[in-house]
Amino acid sequence: MDKRVLILTQVLMTLMMAVLMSGIMSVFAMGFTAEWLAAWPKAALIAWPIAFILTQGAFPLANILARKVFAPRA
């Protein structure tokens, strides 16, 4: 896969996951309130770079594990 496509995929995927997960988890903690709506964007902006950095290690590890699961049996 083209390295640019891979990096852009990780940027977009981590953005989507950070926004969705921070929203979902903060709703569980706070409920649908005005405070939740005010806090959610900040939580998403904090979560996004963390998610991106963590995928740099997690994605290769997940790829290795998936290849082992589906490796041809001898």
PDB file of N, H, CA, C and O in Angstrom:
ATOM      1  N   MET A   1       0.841  -1.172   0.000  1.00  0.00           N
ATOM      2  CA  MET A   1       0.000   0.000   0.000  1.00  0.00           C
ATOM      3  C   MET A   1       0.890   1.241   0.000  1.00  0.00           C
ATOM      4  O   MET A   1       1.911   1.291   0.687  1.00  0.00           O
ATOM      5  N   ASP A   2       0.487   2.233  -0.777  1.00  0.00           N
ATOM      6  H   ASP A   2      -0.342   2.193  -1.335  1.00  0.00           H
ATOM      7  CA  ASP A   2       1.200   3.507  -0.836  1.00  0.00           C
ATOM      8  C   ASP A   2       1.283   4.105   0.571  1.00  0.00           C
ATOM      9  O   ASP A   2       0.278   4.183   1.278  1.00  0.00           O
ATOM     10  N   LYS A   3       2.467   4.519   0.966  1.00  0.00           N
ATOM     11  H   LYS A   3       3.284   4.456   0.392  1.00  0.00           H
ATOM     12  CA  LYS A   3       2.691   5.056   2.325  1.00  0.00           C
ATOM     13  C   LYS A   3       1.809   6.271   2.611  1.00  0.00           C
ATOM     14  O   LYS A   3       1.333   6.437   3.734  1.00  0.00           O
ATOM     15  N   ARG A   4       1.587   7.121   1.604  1.00  0.00           N
ATOM     16  H   ARG A   4       1.974   6.986   0.692  1.00  0.00           H
ATOM     17  CA  ARG A   4       0.725   8.290   1.804  1.00  0.00           C
ATOM     18  C   ARG A   4      -0.711   7.877   2.098  1.00  0.00           C
ATOM     19  O   ARG A   4      -1.374   8.468   2.951  1.00  0.00           O
ATOM     20  N   VAL A   5      -1.179   6.871   1.396  1.00  0.00           N
ATOM     21  H   VAL A   5      -0.641   6.392   0.703  1.00  0.00           H
ATOM     22  CA  VAL A   5      -2.540   6.374   1.627  1.00  0.00           C
ATOM     23  C   VAL A   5      -2.652   5.766   3.022  1.00  0.00           C
ATOM     24  O   VAL A   5      -3.647   5.975   3.716  1.00  0.00           O
ATOM     25  N   LEU A   6      -1.646   5.025   3.425  1.00  0.00           N
ATOM     26  H   LEU A   6      -0.838   4.856   2.861  1.00  0.00           H
ATOM     27  CA  LEU A   6      -1.643   4.413   4.753  1.00  0.00           C
ATOM     28  C   LEU A   6      -1.679   5.471   5.850  1.00  0.00           C
ATOM     29  O   LEU A   6      -2.450   5.345   6.802  1.00  0.00           O
ATOM     30  N   ILE A   7      -0.866   6.499   5.734  1.00  0.00           N
ATOM     31  H   ILE A   7      -0.239   6.601   4.961  1.00  0.00           H
ATOM     32  CA  ILE A   7      -0.833   7.560   6.751  1.00  0.00           C
ATOM     33  C   ILE A   7      -2.157   8.324   6.770  1.00  0.00           C
ATOM     34  O   ILE A   7      -2.696   8.595   7.843  1.00  0.00           O
ATOM     35  N   LEU A   8      -2.682   8.672   5.602  1.00  0.00           N
ATOM     36  H   LEU A   8      -2.244   8.451   4.730  1.00  0.00           H
ATOM     37  CA  LEU A   8      -3.963   9.378   5.555  1.00  0.00           C
ATOM     38  C   LEU A   8      -5.083   8.511   6.121  1.00  0.00           C
ATOM     39  O   LEU A   8      -5.970   9.016   6.808  1.00  0.00           O
ATOM     40  N   THR A   9      -5.048   7.221   5.839  1.00  0.00           N
ATOM     41  H   THR A   9      -4.327   6.811   5.281  1.00  0.00           H
ATOM     42  CA  THR A   9      -6.035   6.305   6.412  1.00  0.00           C
ATOM     43  C   THR A   9      -5.954   6.325   7.932  1.00  0.00           C
ATOM     44  O   THR A   9      -6.985   6.374   8.603  1.00  0.00           O
ATOM     45  N   GLN A  10      -4.753   6.287   8.482  1.00  0.00           N
ATOM     46  H   GLN A  10      -3.915   6.248   7.937  1.00  0.00           H
ATOM     47  CA  GLN A  10      -4.590   6.315   9.938  1.00  0.00           C
ATOM     48  C   GLN A  10      -5.052   7.648  10.519  1.00  0.00           C
ATOM     49  O   GLN A  10      -5.667   7.670  11.586  1.00  0.00           O
ATOM     50  N   VAL A  11      -4.770   8.754   9.844  1.00  0.00           N
ATOM     51  H   VAL A  11      -4.270   8.736   8.978  1.00  0.00           H
ATOM     52  CA  VAL A  11      -5.222  10.064  10.309  1.00  0.00           C
ATOM     53  C   VAL A  11      -6.748  10.101  10.353  1.00  0.00           C
ATOM     54  O   VAL A  11      -7.335  10.507  11.356  1.00  0.00           O
ATOM     55  N   LEU A  12      -7.386   9.677   9.263  1.00  0.00           N
ATOM     56  H   LEU A  12      -6.909   9.348   8.449  1.00  0.00           H
ATOM     57  CA  LEU A  12      -8.848   9.728   9.198  1.00  0.00           C
ATOM     58  C   LEU A  12      -9.501   8.738  10.163  1.00  0.00           C
ATOM     59  O   LEU A  12     -10.484   9.072  10.824  1.00  0.00           O
ATOM     60  N   MET A  13      -8.961   7.533  10.244  1.00  0.00           N
ATOM     61  H   MET A  13      -8.163   7.262   9.707  1.00  0.00           H
ATOM     62  CA  MET A  13      -9.546   6.526  11.127  1.00  0.00           C
ATOM     63  C   MET A  13      -9.411   6.937  12.588  1.00  0.00           C
ATOM     64  O   MET A  13     -10.355   6.785  13.364  1.00  0.00           O
ATOM     65  N   THR A  14      -8.256   7.452  12.968  1.00  0.00           N
ATOM     66  H   THR A  14      -7.489   7.576  12.339  1.00  0.00           H
ATOM     67  CA  THR A  14      -8.087   7.865  14.357  1.00  0.00           C
ATOM     68  C   THR A  14      -8.953   9.080  14.670  1.00  0.00           C
ATOM     69  O   THR A  14      -9.458   9.205  15.786  1.00  0.00           O
ATOM     70  N   LEU A  15      -9.131   9.975  13.705  1.00  0.00           N
ATOM     71  H   LEU A  15      -8.721   9.874  12.798  1.00  0.00           H
ATOM     72  CA  LEU A  15     -10.036  11.113  13.915  1.00  0.00           C
ATOM     73  C   LEU A  15     -11.461  10.613  14.164  1.00  0.00           C
ATOM     74  O   LEU A  15     -12.112  11.025  15.124  1.00  0.00           O
ATOM     75  N   MET A  16     -11.931   9.734  13.303  1.00  0.00           N
ATOM     76  H   MET A  16     -11.402   9.399  12.524  1.00  0.00           H
ATOM     77  CA  MET A  16     -13.292   9.210  13.451  1.00  0.00           C
ATOM     78  C   MET A  16     -13.467   8.463  14.772  1.00  0.00           C
ATOM     79  O   MET A  16     -14.464   8.652  15.468  1.00  0.00           O
ATOM     80  N   MET A  17     -12.514   7.627  15.108  1.00  0.00           N
ATOM     81  H   MET A  17     -11.704   7.473  14.542  1.00  0.00           H
ATOM     82  CA  MET A  17     -12.625   6.850  16.348  1.00  0.00           C
ATOM     83  C   MET A  17     -12.524   7.752  17.579  1.00  0.00           C
ATOM     84  O   MET A  17     -13.245   7.536  18.553  1.00  0.00           O
ATOM     85  N   ALA A  18     -11.649   8.753  17.555  1.00  0.00           N
ATOM     86  H   ALA A  18     -11.063   8.928  16.764  1.00  0.00           H
ATOM     87  CA  ALA A  18     -11.521   9.659  18.699  1.00  0.00           C
ATOM     88  C   ALA A  18     -12.806  10.445  18.912  1.00  0.00           C
ATOM     89  O   ALA A  18     -13.266  10.589  20.045  1.00  0.00           O
ATOM     90  N   VAL A  19     -13.384  10.952  17.838  1.00  0.00           N
ATOM     91  H   VAL A  19     -13.010  10.836  16.918  1.00  0.00           H
ATOM     92  CA  VAL A  19     -14.631  11.712  17.957  1.00  0.00           C
ATOM     93  C   VAL A  19     -15.758  10.821  18.457  1.00  0.00           C
ATOM     94  O   VAL A  19     -16.482  11.191  19.382  1.00  0.00           O
ATOM     95  N   LEU A  20     -15.908   9.657  17.851  1.00  0.00           N
ATOM     96  H   LEU A  20     -15.321   9.357  17.099  1.00  0.00           H
ATOM     97  CA  LEU A  20     -16.995   8.751  18.244  1.00  0.00           C
ATOM     98  C   LEU A  20     -16.826   8.209  19.656  1.00  0.00           C
ATOM     99  O   LEU A  20     -17.769   8.232  20.446  1.00  0.00           O
ATOM    100  N   MET A  21     -15.638   7.724  19.976  1.00  0.00           N
ATOM    101  H   MET A  21     -14.872   7.705  19.334  1.00  0.00           H
ATOM    102  CA  MET A  21     -15.432   7.121  21.296  1.00  0.00           C
ATOM    103  C   MET A  21     -15.490   8.158  22.410  1.00  0.00           C
ATOM    104  O   MET A  21     -16.063   7.893  23.467  1.00  0.00           O
ATOM    105  N   SER A  22     -14.908   9.336  22.193  1.00  0.00           N
ATOM    106  H   SER A  22     -14.443   9.552  21.334  1.00  0.00           H
ATOM    107  CA  SER A  22     -14.979  10.363  23.236  1.00  0.00           C
ATOM    108  C   SER A  22     -16.414  10.802  23.447  1.00  0.00           C
ATOM    109  O   SER A  22     -16.826  11.058  24.579  1.00  0.00           O
ATOM    110  N   GLY A  23     -17.174  10.892  22.378  1.00  0.00           N
ATOM    111  H   GLY A  23     -16.839  10.684  21.459  1.00  0.00           H
ATOM    112  CA  GLY A  23     -18.588  11.251  22.503  1.00  0.00           C
ATOM    113  C   GLY A  23     -19.386  10.196  23.231  1.00  0.00           C
ATOM    114  O   GLY A  23     -20.154  10.514  24.139  1.00  0.00           O
ATOM    115  N   ILE A  24     -19.215   8.951  22.848  1.00  0.00           N
ATOM    116  H   ILE A  24     -18.591   8.693  22.110  1.00  0.00           H
ATOM    117  CA  ILE A  24     -19.962   7.850  23.470  1.00  0.00           C
ATOM    118  C   ILE A  24     -19.603   7.702  24.943  1.00  0.00           C
ATOM    119  O   ILE A  24     -20.485   7.604  25.796  1.00  0.00           O
ATOM    120  N   MET A  25     -18.309   7.687  25.238  1.00  0.00           N
ATOM    121  H   MET A  25     -17.592   7.767  24.545  1.00  0.00           H
ATOM    122  CA  MET A  25     -17.896   7.471  26.630  1.00  0.00           C
ATOM    123  C   MET A  25     -18.276   8.649  27.523  1.00  0.00           C
ATOM    124  O   MET A  25     -18.633   8.451  28.685  1.00  0.00           O
ATOM    125  N   SER A  26     -18.205   9.861  27.001  1.00  0.00           N
ATOM    126  H   SER A  26     -17.915  10.021  26.058  1.00  0.00           H
ATOM    127  CA  SER A  26     -18.587  11.003  27.831  1.00  0.00           C
ATOM    128  C   SER A  26     -20.098  11.072  28.020  1.00  0.00           C
ATOM    129  O   SER A  26     -20.558  11.580  29.043  1.00  0.00           O
ATOM    130  N   VAL A  27     -20.880  10.579  27.068  1.00  0.00           N
ATOM    131  H   VAL A  27     -20.506  10.167  26.237  1.00  0.00           H
ATOM    132  CA  VAL A  27     -22.337  10.490  27.277  1.00  0.00           C
ATOM    133  C   VAL A  27     -22.631   9.518  28.399  1.00  0.00           C
ATOM    134  O   VAL A  27     -23.491   9.783  29.238  1.00  0.00           O
ATOM    135  N   PHE A  28     -21.931   8.397  28.426  1.00  0.00           N
ATOM    136  H   PHE A  28     -21.233   8.182  27.744  1.00  0.00           H
ATOM    137  CA  PHE A  28     -22.129   7.443  29.530  1.00  0.00           C
ATOM    138  C   PHE A  28     -21.808   8.088  30.872  1.00  0.00           C
ATOM    139  O   PHE A  28     -22.501   7.845  31.861  1.00  0.00           O
ATOM    140  N   ALA A  29     -20.757   8.913  30.912  1.00  0.00           N
ATOM    141  H   ALA A  29     -20.195   9.111  30.109  1.00  0.00           H
ATOM    142  CA  ALA A  29     -20.337   9.529  32.167  1.00  0.00           C
ATOM    143  C   ALA A  29     -21.203  10.725  32.558  1.00  0.00           C
ATOM    144  O   ALA A  29     -21.474  10.931  33.741  1.00  0.00           O
ATOM    145  N   MET A  30     -21.642  11.520  31.568  1.00  0.00           N
ATOM    146  H   MET A  30     -21.422  11.352  30.607  1.00  0.00           H
ATOM    147  CA  MET A  30     -22.298  12.790  31.870  1.00  0.00           C
ATOM    148  C   MET A  30     -23.769  12.850  31.471  1.00  0.00           C
ATOM    149  O   MET A  30     -24.522  13.684  31.973  1.00  0.00           O
ATOM    150  N   GLY A  31     -24.176  11.958  30.561  1.00  0.00           N
ATOM    151  H   GLY A  31     -23.565  11.280  30.153  1.00  0.00           H
ATOM    152  CA  GLY A  31     -25.525  12.060  30.001  1.00  0.00           C
ATOM    153  C   GLY A  31     -25.560  13.142  28.926  1.00  0.00           C
ATOM    154  O   GLY A  31     -24.600  13.892  28.747  1.00  0.00           O
ATOM    155  N   PHE A  32     -26.688  13.207  28.212  1.00  0.00           N
ATOM    156  H   PHE A  32     -27.468  12.598  28.357  1.00  0.00           H
ATOM    157  CA  PHE A  32     -26.853  14.221  27.173  1.00  0.00           C
ATOM    158  C   PHE A  32     -27.210  15.553  27.838  1.00  0.00           C
ATOM    159  O   PHE A  32     -28.383  15.849  28.063  1.00  0.00           O
ATOM    160  N   THR A  33     -26.196  16.345  28.147  1.00  0.00           N
ATOM    161  H   THR A  33     -25.242  16.105  27.964  1.00  0.00           H
ATOM    162  CA  THR A  33     -26.392  17.622  28.819  1.00  0.00           C
ATOM    163  C   THR A  33     -25.644  18.713  28.063  1.00  0.00           C
ATOM    164  O   THR A  33     -24.861  18.430  27.156  1.00  0.00           O
ATOM    165  N   ALA A  34     -25.891  19.952  28.444  1.00  0.00           N
ATOM    166  H   ALA A  34     -26.526  20.182  29.181  1.00  0.00           H
ATOM    167  CA  ALA A  34     -25.157  21.068  27.850  1.00  0.00           C
ATOM    168  C   ALA A  34     -23.672  20.971  28.198  1.00  0.00           C
ATOM    169  O   ALA A  34     -22.817  21.330  27.388  1.00  0.00           O
ATOM    170  N   GLU A  35     -23.367  20.483  29.409  1.00  0.00           N
ATOM    171  H   GLU A  35     -24.062  20.192  30.066  1.00  0.00           H
ATOM    172  CA  GLU A  35     -21.975  20.316  29.817  1.00  0.00           C
ATOM    173  C   GLU A  35     -21.280  19.278  28.943  1.00  0.00           C
ATOM    174  O   GLU A  35     -20.123  19.444  28.558  1.00  0.00           O
ATOM    175  N   TRP A  36     -22.004  18.206  28.636  1.00  0.00           N
ATOM    176  H   TRP A  36     -22.944  18.070  28.948  1.00  0.00           H
ATOM    177  CA  TRP A  36     -21.450  17.170  27.764  1.00  0.00           C
ATOM    178  C   TRP A  36     -21.126  17.751  26.394  1.00  0.00           C
ATOM    179  O   TRP A  36     -20.048  17.517  25.847  1.00  0.00           O
ATOM    180  N   LEU A  37     -22.071  18.510  25.847  1.00  0.00           N
ATOM    181  H   LEU A  37     -22.946  18.700  26.292  1.00  0.00           H
ATOM    182  CA  LEU A  37     -21.875  19.088  24.522  1.00  0.00           C
ATOM    183  C   LEU A  37     -20.696  20.054  24.504  1.00  0.00           C
ATOM    184  O   LEU A  37     -19.991  20.157  23.500  1.00  0.00           O
ATOM    185  N   ALA A  38     -20.480  20.757  25.601  1.00  0.00           N
ATOM    186  H   ALA A  38     -21.053  20.674  26.417  1.00  0.00           H
ATOM    187  CA  ALA A  38     -19.342  21.676  25.684  1.00  0.00           C
ATOM    188  C   ALA A  38     -18.019  20.926  25.855  1.00  0.00           C
ATOM    189  O   ALA A  38     -16.990  21.366  25.343  1.00  0.00           O
ATOM    190  N   ALA A  39     -18.039  19.803  26.568  1.00  0.00           N
ATOM    191  H   ALA A  39     -18.875  19.446  26.984  1.00  0.00           H
ATOM    192  CA  ALA A  39     -16.808  19.054  26.866  1.00  0.00           C
ATOM    193  C   ALA A  39     -16.379  18.135  25.733  1.00  0.00           C
ATOM    194  O   ALA A  39     -15.188  17.857  25.588  1.00  0.00           O
ATOM    195  N   TRP A  40     -17.312  17.663  24.935  1.00  0.00           N
ATOM    196  H   TRP A  40     -18.279  17.889  25.053  1.00  0.00           H
ATOM    197  CA  TRP A  40     -17.007  16.659  23.921  1.00  0.00           C
ATOM    198  C   TRP A  40     -15.940  17.103  22.919  1.00  0.00           C
ATOM    199  O   TRP A  40     -15.002  16.341  22.684  1.00  0.00           O
ATOM    200  N   PRO A  41     -16.029  18.296  22.312  1.00  0.00           N
ATOM    201  CA  PRO A  41     -14.990  18.675  21.336  1.00  0.00           C
ATOM    202  C   PRO A  41     -13.580  18.697  21.946  1.00  0.00           C
ATOM    203  O   PRO A  41     -12.620  18.276  21.301  1.00  0.00           O
ATOM    204  N   LYS A  42     -13.460  19.176  23.159  1.00  0.00           N
ATOM    205  H   LYS A  42     -14.240  19.518  23.682  1.00  0.00           H
ATOM    206  CA  LYS A  42     -12.138  19.205  23.803  1.00  0.00           C
ATOM    207  C   LYS A  42     -11.615  17.789  24.010  1.00  0.00           C
ATOM    208  O   LYS A  42     -10.442  17.511  23.761  1.00  0.00           O
ATOM    209  N   ALA A  43     -12.491  16.896  24.467  1.00  0.00           N
ATOM    210  H   ALA A  43     -13.444  17.122  24.669  1.00  0.00           H
ATOM    211  CA  ALA A  43     -12.085  15.502  24.679  1.00  0.00           C
ATOM    212  C   ALA A  43     -11.654  14.862  23.358  1.00  0.00           C
ATOM    213  O   ALA A  43     -10.676  14.115  23.320  1.00  0.00           O
ATOM    214  N   ALA A  44     -12.378  15.151  22.282  1.00  0.00           N
ATOM    215  H   ALA A  44     -13.172  15.758  22.313  1.00  0.00           H
ATOM    216  CA  ALA A  44     -12.037  14.580  20.972  1.00  0.00           C
ATOM    217  C   ALA A  44     -10.692  15.107  20.490  1.00  0.00           C
ATOM    218  O   ALA A  44      -9.894  14.350  19.937  1.00  0.00           O
ATOM    219  N   LEU A  45     -10.431  16.399  20.693  1.00  0.00           N
ATOM    220  H   LEU A  45     -11.079  17.014  21.142  1.00  0.00           H
ATOM    221  CA  LEU A  45      -9.149  16.978  20.258  1.00  0.00           C
ATOM    222  C   LEU A  45      -7.972  16.435  21.059  1.00  0.00           C
ATOM    223  O   LEU A  45      -6.863  16.320  20.538  1.00  0.00           O
ATOM    224  N   ILE A  46      -8.209  16.105  22.306  1.00  0.00           N
ATOM    225  H   ILE A  46      -9.110  16.198  22.730  1.00  0.00           H
ATOM    226  CA  ILE A  46      -7.157  15.487  23.124  1.00  0.00           C
ATOM    227  C   ILE A  46      -6.948  14.030  22.704  1.00  0.00           C
ATOM    228  O   ILE A  46      -5.816  13.554  22.623  1.00  0.00           O
ATOM    229  N   ALA A  47      -8.047  13.336  22.440  1.00  0.00           N
ATOM    230  H   ALA A  47      -8.967  13.723  22.506  1.00  0.00           H
ATOM    231  CA  ALA A  47      -7.980  11.909  22.108  1.00  0.00           C
ATOM    232  C   ALA A  47      -7.365  11.644  20.741  1.00  0.00           C
ATOM    233  O   ALA A  47      -6.702  10.625  20.549  1.00  0.00           O
ATOM    234  N   TRP A  48      -7.576  12.552  19.785  1.00  0.00           N
ATOM    235  H   TRP A  48      -8.114  13.380  19.941  1.00  0.00           H
ATOM    236  CA  TRP A  48      -7.131  12.286  18.416  1.00  0.00           C
ATOM    237  C   TRP A  48      -5.620  12.089  18.302  1.00  0.00           C
ATOM    238  O   TRP A  48      -5.204  11.063  17.764  1.00  0.00           O
ATOM    239  N   PRO A  49      -4.783  12.994  18.768  1.00  0.00           N
ATOM    240  CA  PRO A  49      -3.340  12.740  18.619  1.00  0.00           C
ATOM    241  C   PRO A  49      -2.869  11.533  19.428  1.00  0.00           C
ATOM    242  O   PRO A  49      -1.944  10.830  19.022  1.00  0.00           O
ATOM    243  N   ILE A  50      -3.507  11.298  20.569  1.00  0.00           N
ATOM    244  H   ILE A  50      -4.258  11.869  20.899  1.00  0.00           H
ATOM    245  CA  ILE A  50      -3.150  10.110  21.351  1.00  0.00           C
ATOM    246  C   ILE A  50      -3.464   8.857  20.555  1.00  0.00           C
ATOM    247  O   ILE A  50      -2.649   7.937  20.486  1.00  0.00           O
ATOM    248  N   ALA A  51      -4.649   8.822  19.954  1.00  0.00           N
ATOM    249  H   ALA A  51      -5.311   9.569  20.010  1.00  0.00           H
ATOM    250  CA  ALA A  51      -5.047   7.661  19.145  1.00  0.00           C
ATOM    251  C   ALA A  51      -4.097   7.479  17.963  1.00  0.00           C
ATOM    252  O   ALA A  51      -3.710   6.354  17.646  1.00  0.00           O
ATOM    253  N   PHE A  52      -3.721   8.577  17.312  1.00  0.00           N
ATOM    254  H   PHE A  52      -4.036   9.491  17.569  1.00  0.00           H
ATOM    255  CA  PHE A  52      -2.821   8.471  16.161  1.00  0.00           C
ATOM    256  C   PHE A  52      -1.475   7.891  16.572  1.00  0.00           C
ATOM    257  O   PHE A  52      -0.952   6.996  15.908  1.00  0.00           O
ATOM    258  N   ILE A  53      -0.921   8.396  17.651  1.00  0.00           N
ATOM    259  H   ILE A  53      -1.346   9.123  18.190  1.00  0.00           H
ATOM    260  CA  ILE A  53       0.376   7.896  18.134  1.00  0.00           C
ATOM    261  C   ILE A  53       0.279   6.418  18.514  1.00  0.00           C
ATOM    262  O   ILE A  53       1.162   5.630  18.176  1.00  0.00           O
ATOM    263  N   LEU A  54      -0.785   6.046  19.210  1.00  0.00           N
ATOM    264  H   LEU A  54      -1.503   6.687  19.484  1.00  0.00           H
ATOM    265  CA  LEU A  54      -0.932   4.649  19.628  1.00  0.00           C
ATOM    266  C   LEU A  54      -1.112   3.702  18.446  1.00  0.00           C
ATOM    267  O   LEU A  54      -0.664   2.557  18.503  1.00  0.00           O
ATOM    268  N   THR A  55      -1.763   4.163  17.374  1.00  0.00           N
ATOM    269  H   THR A  55      -2.127   5.093  17.328  1.00  0.00           H
ATOM    270  CA  THR A  55      -1.925   3.281  16.212  1.00  0.00           C
ATOM    271  C   THR A  55      -0.604   2.992  15.516  1.00  0.00           C
ATOM    272  O   THR A  55      -0.471   1.981  14.827  1.00  0.00           O
ATOM    273  N   GLN A  56       0.374   3.874  15.693  1.00  0.00           N
ATOM    274  H   GLN A  56       0.266   4.696  16.253  1.00  0.00           H
ATOM    275  CA  GLN A  56       1.661   3.630  15.073  1.00  0.00           C
ATOM    276  C   GLN A  56       2.294   2.345  15.610  1.00  0.00           C
ATOM    277  O   GLN A  56       3.043   1.679  14.895  1.00  0.00           O
ATOM    278  N   GLY A  57       2.003   1.998  16.844  1.00  0.00           N
ATOM    279  H   GLY A  57       1.395   2.538  17.425  1.00  0.00           H
ATOM    280  CA  GLY A  57       2.488   0.742  17.410  1.00  0.00           C
ATOM    281  C   GLY A  57       1.461  -0.368  17.345  1.00  0.00           C
ATOM    282  O   GLY A  57       1.808  -1.528  17.124  1.00  0.00           O
ATOM    283  N   ALA A  58       0.194  -0.018  17.536  1.00  0.00           N
ATOM    284  H   ALA A  58      -0.088   0.925  17.715  1.00  0.00           H
ATOM    285  CA  ALA A  58      -0.856  -1.035  17.590  1.00  0.00           C
ATOM    286  C   ALA A  58      -1.147  -1.639  16.223  1.00  0.00           C
ATOM    287  O   ALA A  58      -1.377  -2.844  16.126  1.00  0.00           O
ATOM    288  N   PHE A  59      -1.142  -0.836  15.167  1.00  0.00           N
ATOM    289  H   PHE A  59      -0.955   0.143  15.245  1.00  0.00           H
ATOM    290  CA  PHE A  59      -1.461  -1.361  13.844  1.00  0.00           C
ATOM    291  C   PHE A  59      -0.466  -2.430  13.387  1.00  0.00           C
ATOM    292  O   PHE A  59      -0.896  -3.495  12.944  1.00  0.00           O
ATOM    293  N   PRO A  60       0.840  -2.190  13.476  1.00  0.00           N
ATOM    294  CA  PRO A  60       1.777  -3.244  13.070  1.00  0.00           C
ATOM    295  C   PRO A  60       1.633  -4.514  13.920  1.00  0.00           C
ATOM    296  O   PRO A  60       1.730  -5.624  13.396  1.00  0.00           O
ATOM    297  N   LEU A  61       1.403  -4.356  15.214  1.00  0.00           N
ATOM    298  H   LEU A  61       1.324  -3.455  15.640  1.00  0.00           H
ATOM    299  CA  LEU A  61       1.220  -5.519  16.077  1.00  0.00           C
ATOM    300  C   LEU A  61      -0.045  -6.289  15.701  1.00  0.00           C
ATOM    301  O   LEU A  61      -0.030  -7.517  15.625  1.00  0.00           O
ATOM    302  N   ALA A  62      -1.128  -5.570  15.468  1.00  0.00           N
ATOM    303  H   ALA A  62      -1.141  -4.572  15.529  1.00  0.00           H
ATOM    304  CA  ALA A  62      -2.381  -6.216  15.057  1.00  0.00           C
ATOM    305  C   ALA A  62      -2.201  -6.933  13.717  1.00  0.00           C
ATOM    306  O   ALA A  62      -2.744  -8.019  13.512  1.00  0.00           O
ATOM    307  N   ASN A  63      -1.441  -6.327  12.812  1.00  0.00           N
ATOM    308  H   ASN A  63      -1.000  -5.445  12.978  1.00  0.00           H
ATOM    309  CA  ASN A  63      -1.191  -6.943  11.510  1.00  0.00           C
ATOM    310  C   ASN A  63      -0.412  -8.247  11.671  1.00  0.00           C
ATOM    311  O   ASN A  63      -0.734  -9.249  11.032  1.00  0.00           O
ATOM    312  N   ILE A  64       0.607  -8.234  12.518  1.00  0.00           N
ATOM    313  H   ILE A  64       0.869  -7.420  13.037  1.00  0.00           H
ATOM    314  CA  ILE A  64       1.404  -9.444  12.770  1.00  0.00           C
ATOM    315  C   ILE A  64       0.526 -10.543  13.362  1.00  0.00           C
ATOM    316  O   ILE A  64       0.579 -11.691  12.923  1.00  0.00           O
ATOM    317  N   LEU A  65      -0.282 -10.187  14.361  1.00  0.00           N
ATOM    318  H   LEU A  65      -0.325  -9.254  14.718  1.00  0.00           H
ATOM    319  CA  LEU A  65      -1.155 -11.186  14.997  1.00  0.00           C
ATOM    320  C   LEU A  65      -2.176 -11.751  14.014  1.00  0.00           C
ATOM    321  O   LEU A  65      -2.428 -12.956  14.010  1.00  0.00           O
ATOM    322  N   ALA A  66      -2.763 -10.896  13.185  1.00  0.00           N
ATOM    323  H   ALA A  66      -2.559  -9.917  13.189  1.00  0.00           H
ATOM    324  CA  ALA A  66      -3.742 -11.360  12.202  1.00  0.00           C
ATOM    325  C   ALA A  66      -3.095 -12.296  11.184  1.00  0.00           C
ATOM    326  O   ALA A  66      -3.695 -13.298  10.796  1.00  0.00           O
ATOM    327  N   ARG A  67      -1.884 -11.977  10.753  1.00  0.00           N
ATOM    328  H   ARG A  67      -1.397 -11.163  11.068  1.00  0.00           H
ATOM    329  CA  ARG A  67      -1.180 -12.854   9.807  1.00  0.00           C
ATOM    330  C   ARG A  67      -0.869 -14.214  10.432  1.00  0.00           C
ATOM    331  O   ARG A  67      -0.914 -15.240   9.752  1.00  0.00           O
ATOM    332  N   LYS A  68      -0.554 -14.217  11.733  1.00  0.00           N
ATOM    333  H   LYS A  68      -0.518 -13.384  12.285  1.00  0.00           H
ATOM    334  CA  LYS A  68      -0.288 -15.489  12.417  1.00  0.00           C
ATOM    335  C   LYS A  68      -1.549 -16.339  12.523  1.00  0.00           C
ATOM    336  O   LYS A  68      -1.503 -17.559  12.365  1.00  0.00           O
ATOM    337  N   VAL A  69      -2.670 -15.685  12.790  1.00  0.00           N
ATOM    338  H   VAL A  69      -2.708 -14.694  12.918  1.00  0.00           H
ATOM    339  CA  VAL A  69      -3.947 -16.410  12.890  1.00  0.00           C
ATOM    340  C   VAL A  69      -4.290 -17.073  11.568  1.00  0.00           C
ATOM    341  O   VAL A  69      -4.766 -18.208  11.549  1.00  0.00           O
ATOM    342  N   PHE A  70      -4.053 -16.377  10.462  1.00  0.00           N
ATOM    343  H   PHE A  70      -3.666 -15.455  10.478  1.00  0.00           H
ATOM    344  CA  PHE A  70      -4.437 -16.902   9.161  1.00  0.00           C
ATOM    345  C   PHE A  70      -3.263 -17.481   8.364  1.00  0.00           C
ATOM    346  O   PHE A  70      -3.384 -17.706   7.160  1.00  0.00           O
ATOM    347  N   ALA A  71      -2.134 -17.721   9.029  1.00  0.00           N
ATOM    348  H   ALA A  71      -2.036 -17.538  10.007  1.00  0.00           H
ATOM    349  CA  ALA A  71      -0.984 -18.313   8.353  1.00  0.00           C
ATOM    350  C   ALA A  71      -1.320 -19.742   7.926  1.00  0.00           C
ATOM    351  O   ALA A  71      -2.017 -20.463   8.640  1.00  0.00           O
ATOM    352  N   PRO A  72      -0.822 -20.141   6.765  1.00  0.00           N
ATOM    353  CA  PRO A  72      -1.048 -21.524   6.308  1.00  0.00           C
ATOM    354  C   PRO A  72      -0.463 -22.515   7.316  1.00  0.00           C
ATOM    355  O   PRO A  72       0.649 -22.323   7.807  1.00  0.00           O
ATOM    356  N   ARG A  73      -1.193 -23.541   7.612  1.00  0.00           N
ATOM    357  H   ARG A  73      -2.096 -23.697   7.212  1.00  0.00           H
ATOM    358  CA  ARG A  73      -0.735 -24.576   8.538  1.00  0.00           C
ATOM    359  C   ARG A  73       0.159 -25.562   7.801  1.00  0.00           C
ATOM    360  O   ARG A  73      -0.124 -25.938   6.663  1.00  0.00           O
ATOM    361  N   ALA A  74       1.224 -25.971   8.445  1.00  0.00           N
ATOM    362  H   ALA A  74       1.453 -25.665   9.369  1.00  0.00           H
ATOM    363  CA  ALA A  74       2.164 -26.923   7.825  1.00  0.00           C
ATOM    364  C   ALA A  74       1.683 -28.346   7.977  1.00  0.00           C
ATOM    365  O   ALA A  74       2.347 -29.275   7.516  1.00  0.00           O
TER     366      ALA A  74
END
